[in-house]
């Protein structure tokens, strides 16, 4: 920008010097009787009319460009505001799914997803940035899902495996990301990744059998709770049986 301004100033100085030189040359010629003053005046009026026409055309083009620039800036501001609004209106997670491991290790867990559709559906999974508990560090985590694209029949439930290779330079702490099934965003959940110090993992090795046998969480559309009177009737029946 500075270089462009310097070039513009230099061009303006050169143009002024050239116009002064041309004016001085015409005055000297007129004083010496080398030019016809009346003819020069007629020619000057014609040149000025053409110059005025060119100036109006240039000003019109410049104004049109300023209008286009204003519209582009306005559209950009509106688009940025809409993008911020879309980011703040992310779906509320149904549950928390936990992973844990040390830097450089591969951790794995699973969850089940149940379709609430009356037709078959195909969905992939997307994740937000992995953020620490203080919200100060955000990384683009390469979280893997198996299968990558899930095919679900009406009211079918299937298991999905989640894997994450913890980077070796990731500091210990708790991180979280929002996992969203792209075709069923209402079934989004929060994935918590607990990065443990290497010394803790060596002292207490994790049990792979327990992790493999653990019942996976189920992502499904929340259903309304039953009325309170129903639970009371069940309690009264239980008391009657005891008597």
N, C-alpha and C positions, 0 to 999 in steps of 0.2 A: 504493500500500500504506500509506504514512504517513497519507494522508487518511482511509483506512478505519479505521485504529487511532484516530485523533483523534476520529472520529465515534462509535466504540464507547465510548471513555472518556466523552465528553460524554453519551451516552445512559445510561451506567451512573450517572453523577452525578445526572442528572435523576430517574432511577428511584428512587435511594436517598432523595433529597429528598422525593419524592412519598410513599414508603412511611412515612417518619418523620412527615410531616404527617398522613397518614391514621391512624397509630397514636396520635398525640397527640390527635387529634380524638375517637377512640373512648374514650380514657381519660377525657377531660374529660366526655363524655356519660355514661359509667358513673358517674363521681363525682357528677354532678348528678342521677342517678336518671332520666335521660332515656331510657335503654335497659334492656331486661330482660337481665341478665347471663347467666342460665341459657340463655335463648333464643339470645343472642349466642354462647355457647359451643357449643351444638348446631350453629348455623350455621357456626361456625368449623371444627368437625370435618368437616362436609360439604365445605367449601371446601378444607380441607387434603387430604382424600381425592381430590378432583378434581384438585387441583394435583399431587399425587403421581402420579396416573395420567397426566396430561399430561407430567410430567417424564420418566417412564419411556418414553413414546412418543417424545418429543423425543430422548432419549438413544439410543434404538434407531435412529431415522432418522440421527442423527449418526454412530453407529458404522458403519452400512451405507455411508454416504458415504465415511468414512475407508477402509473396506475396498475400495470401488470405486477410490478414488484410489491406494491401494497397488498394486492389480492393474494399473491403467493405467500407473503409473510402471515397474513390473516389465516389462510388455509392451514399453514404449518402450525400455528398456535392452537387452532381448533383441534387438529389431528393429535397434537401432543396431549391436549387436555383429555380427549376421548381415550387415548391410550392409558393415561394415568387412571382414568375412571374405570377402564376395563381391568387394570391390574389390581385395583382396590376392591373390585367386586368379584374376587375369586371365590369358588364354592367352599363352603364350610366343610372341613374334614369330618368323616363319620367316626373314625377311630384312629388310634396311634399304633403303628407297627414298628417294632424295635429291632435294630441290628447292633452288634457290638463286635469289636475286634481291635487289634493293635495296628499301628502304621505298617504298611507293607503286606498285610494279610488279606485274604479273601473271605468275606463274611456272607452268610446266606440265611434267608428265612423264606416263608411262604405265606400266602393268604388265599382265601377262596372268594370268588366273585359270583354272584347269583344274578341272572338276568331277570328283569321285571317286564320284559317286552313280550308282546304277543307274536312277534316275528323274529326270525333269526337276525343276529347282529354280529358285526365284526368290529373289533376295537383294538387299537394300540394304546400305549401308555406314554404320557409325557410328564416330565418332572421340572419343577422350578429350581432355581439355584439352591445349592446346599449352603445353609446359613448357620453360623454358630449361635449359641444361646444369647449372646449380647448383641447380635445383629451387626457386628463389625466386620466379619469376614464372610465372603460369599464366593463359592467356587462352582464351576460347571461340572457336576459330578457325572461320571459315566456309569450310571446305574443300569444294570441289565435285567430284562424280564424274559422269562421262558414259560410259554411261547411269547415271541415279540408281538405277534398279532393273534388275538384270542377270538375264536369262533364259538359263539354261544347260540344254542337253540332256544326256543321260547321256554322260560322258567328253568333253564338249565344252570347248574352250579359246577364250576371248574376251578382247579387249583392252579395258582400261578407262583412260580419260584422267582425270588428277588435276590440278585447277587450284586455285591459292590466290592471292588478292589480298593481298599483304603490306600491313598497315596502315602509313600514313605515319609514325606515332609509335612504331613498334616498333623497339627498339634493336638494333643489329647483334649478331650472335651466332648460336649454333646452338640450335635448338628441336626438340622431338620430340613426336610424338603416336602413339598406338596406333590403327591402322585395323583394324576387325573386320568382315568380311562377316557380316551378322546370321544368315544361314542356315547358314554354314560357319565358325564361330568358330575352328576349328583352323587356318584359313588366315590368321590375323591377321599383320600385318607392321607394322614401325615406319617412320613417315614422318619423315625428317629435313629440316628447313627451315633452310637457312643464309642468314641475312640479312646481306648484305654492305654495307659503307659505299658511299655514292654515288660517292665519288672513285675507288674500285677498279673499279667497273663502268664508269665513263667511260674509264679507262685501258685496260681489257681488255673490249671489248664481247663478249658471248656469241655463239656461232655457232648460229643457229636451225636451220641445215641439219643440223649434227652432232647437235643434240638431237632433231630429228625422226627421224633415221635410226638412232638408238641402239636396240638391241634391248631390248624391255621385259623387266622381271623377271617371273618366272612364279611364281604362288602355287599350290602343289599339295601334297597330303599327302605328307610325307616317307616314303620307302621304305627298308627295311633295306639296309645295305651288303652287297656280295658277299663271300664268304669270302676270306681272304688267300691260300689255296692256288691260287685261280684266277688271280690276278695273277702268281704265280710260274711257273705252267705257260706263260702267255703269254710271259714273259721267256725261258724256256728254248727255246721254239719260235723266237723271234726270233734267239737266238744260233745255233741250228742252221742257219737260213737263211743267216746271214752266212758260216758255214763252208762 
